[in-house]
Amino acid sequence: MSEGETLLSDAAATERWGAALAPLLRPGDVVALSGPLGAGKTSFARATLAGLGLEGEAPSPSFPIVIAYDPPDVRLPLWHVDLYRIDDAAEIAEFGLDEARLDTVLLIEWPERMGGLLWADALRLAFEPASGGGRRLTWIAPAAWEGRWPPAQP
């Protein structure tokens, strides 16, 4: 397991890091995006989807909770999940994330709503406003991400 952090000076830096994640993804990966409202989670997710080939801006899954993307719109299947409106972790079982994970990437915003249900091999990325401006990105990369995260050139 490795941990690290970097300063994202502006929205473009957040998007570069999101796009840099795209070629590193494999079916079965889980990426957990934490941080307060407006910290850059959705911008990062949209840049990841663009890096996977999605044309146009991806909608936020705040209301549908799960938006599924499949080839040929993207290079590999990905579910963009936003758990902000989930109050009880037991509700999450209804979404079928365990089954989807078998052949799909899960990109999950607000993973703390899962309680202890977040998979141990998930890449955990946390965004927060930085004191001098921009955002601070911190990560915990488990063994499954060794050699993949952080990206060489975001």
Summary of the structure (lengths in Angstrom):
residues: 154
radius of gyration: 14.3
end to end distance: 20.6
largest distance: 42.1
contacts: 457
relative contact order: 0.26
helix: 30%
strand: 26%
